[in-house]
Amino acid sequence: MLKSLTIENYALIESLSVEWDEHLNIITGETGAGKSILLGALGLLLGAKNEGQATKDLERNCVVEATFDIKGHNLEAFFEDNDLDYADEITIRRVITPAGKSRSFVDDMPVQLTILKELGAHLVDIHSQHQNLILANEDFRISTLDTIAENGETLLQYTTLLSKVNALRAEHRKMLSEMDAARKDEEWLRYTVEEFRAAKLKSGEKAEVEQLLATLESADRINETLTALRNSLDDEEMGAILLLSRSGRDLEGLGDRYAEGEALAERLKSVVAELKDISAYAADEVERIDAEPERLQQLSDRLNTIYSLEMKHRAESYDDLLAKYAEFEARLATIDNSDTELKALEARISEAEAECRGVAEQLHDKRCEVSSAFEQRMVTTLQLLGMEDAQFVVRIEPTEQFTPSGTDSVAFLFSSNRTAKPGAVERIASGGEMSRIMLVIKAILAEKKMLPTVIFDEID
């Protein structure tokens, strides 16, 4: 609730301070008396842009300040989200310099204009004859009925279900698109996957084949080297094993004459044992490594198969090739399983839609329940405002499509003449009639929920 308003150096106002009653305040005056200037200043305070020069005295700042009682408006979360200290009573101030620069404050805390504008929307609801065109907005008409019917929890349940329906429908569209794209490539995919399956690729195989092929291609040289190694170790007259074994026995024969001889002999035994093992291993390798033309050709063909697949699928590495294979198999599996998955998804959509429609019907029933009393209340109150022959009708028609507020189309029908058939209020009512209709609606809504300060401009 707006409690006070202070204006300094704005338009024609040098200094003005107003304390407002907590109920009804009426400002009257001839054209040019300054009523619109008050609204202009309040608009600046609520985040409106400074159109043109706001200051009266070009040497001083323009300052607009107001105090609001915000208890019960559930703004605690807004203050927390914007790092502001909450209090049941707050002061908002906006300062515009002679240069046109603007600064905004909430309880002396500087804030961005966007925050001020968002906060202002919670604090003040300004209606002019132009803004009364909100009656032409079906969302407003449905929201009015929902407020009167206290549909808050049911509407929340509906919107949650509708979000689920929309998400499932989006998933369905995506699946259809993917299926369509996949089926265009199905023949190529099946051929490619069969080609991969025939290749029987294994993890790490490429490096293993490359190493084995390199060994077999150099088999002759490797065997020559290993044979030379064995000869140098096992030669009957000059082999290293023979010579070292002889030296070991000689060292052992020194006895007490050379105490370290026995230790050296033991070390030589270890060396000789290792050399015998090396010689045996070299002999085995000579037997194993044989440049068989058939084996060589097999390995070469295998490597060519791998290289060909890598080039064909532009794989950066063998692991990348395996990843592409897995991707192709997954895409093919999607095609093969798509019909089953699609039917399952469509069943989930039907179930969610049925649940959502059930809650939408609850909203419809509650709206219909309160519409008659709302019509009567509107007519009775409009008569108090001098519209003795007023007719007001709420028309609720179900629709097939889900909307954010349910499956209803709501129209407000009005006539100021008892003999005339009511028509859509936004087309039938004059500006003054629209203002009074909005006043009555706001008065009724105020009984159901906490409203901000409501200002009617040109309400006649």
SULDAZI-V468801 format. One record per backbone hydrogen bond with DSSP energy under -0.5 kcal/mol. NH is the residue of the N-H (numbers start at 1). CO is the residue of the C=O. If there is no record, write none. Layout:
nh = (NH,NH)
co = (CO,CO)
This chain:
nh = (3,3,4,5,6,7,8,9,10,11,13,14,16,18,20,28,33,38,39,40,41,42,43,44,45,46,47,48,51,52,54,56,58,60,62,63,63,64,65,66,67,68,69,70,70,71,73,79,80,81,82,83,84,90,92,93,94,95,96,97,100,103,104,105,106,107,109,110,111,116,117,118,119,120,121,122,122,123,123,124,125,126,127,128,132,133,134,135,136,137,138,141,142,143,144,145,146,147,148,149,150,150,151,155,156,157,158,159,160,161,162,163,164,165,166,167,168,169,170,171,172,173,174,175,176,177,178,179,180,181,182,183,184,185,185,186,189,190,191,192,193,194,195,196,197,198,199,200,201,205,208,209,210,211,212,213,214,215,216,217,218,218,219,222,223,224,225,226,227,228,229,230,231,232,233,234,235,239,240,241,242,243,244,245,246,247,248,249,250,251,252,253,254,254,255,257,258,261,262,264,265,266,267,268,269,270,271,272,273,274,275,276,277,278,279,280,281,282,283,284,285,286,287,288,289,290,292,293,296,297,298,299,300,301,302,303,304,305,306,307,308,309,310,311,312,313,314,315,321,322,323,324,325,326,327,328,329,330,331,332,333,334,335,336,337,338,339,341,342,343,344,345,346,347,348,349,350,351,352,353,354,355,356,357,358,359,360,361,362,363,364,365,366,367,368,369,370,371,372,374,375,376,377,378,379,380,381,382,383,384,385,386,387,388,390,391,393,395,395,396,397,397,399,403,406,409,410,411,413,413,414,415,420,423,425,427,428,429,434,435,436,437,438,439,440,441,442,443,444,445,446,447,447,448,449,451,453,455,455,457,457)
co = (1,67,67,18,65,16,63,14,13,54,10,12,7,5,3,26,30,34,35,36,37,38,39,40,41,42,44,43,49,50,52,9,56,57,96,8,61,94,6,92,4,90,1,68,88,88,70,75,76,77,78,80,79,68,66,105,64,103,62,101,97,95,111,93,109,91,106,108,104,112,113,114,115,116,117,118,119,119,120,120,453,124,455,126,128,130,131,132,133,134,136,137,138,139,140,141,142,143,144,145,146,147,146,151,152,153,154,155,156,157,158,159,160,161,162,163,164,165,166,167,168,169,170,171,172,173,174,175,176,177,178,179,180,181,182,183,185,186,187,188,189,190,191,192,193,194,195,196,196,202,204,205,206,207,208,209,210,211,212,213,214,215,216,218,219,220,221,222,223,224,225,226,227,228,229,230,231,235,232,233,233,239,240,241,242,243,244,245,246,247,248,249,250,251,252,254,255,258,259,260,261,262,263,264,265,266,267,268,269,270,271,272,273,274,275,276,277,278,279,280,281,282,283,284,285,288,290,291,292,293,294,295,296,297,298,299,300,301,302,303,304,305,306,307,308,309,311,310,317,318,319,320,321,322,323,324,325,326,327,328,329,330,331,332,333,334,335,337,338,339,340,341,342,343,344,345,346,347,348,349,350,351,352,353,354,355,356,357,358,359,360,361,362,363,364,365,366,367,368,370,371,372,373,374,375,376,377,378,379,380,381,383,382,386,387,415,413,393,411,394,395,409,407,406,403,397,408,395,393,411,423,391,417,414,412,424,424,425,430,431,432,433,434,435,436,437,438,439,440,441,442,443,444,445,445,449,123,125,453,127,455)
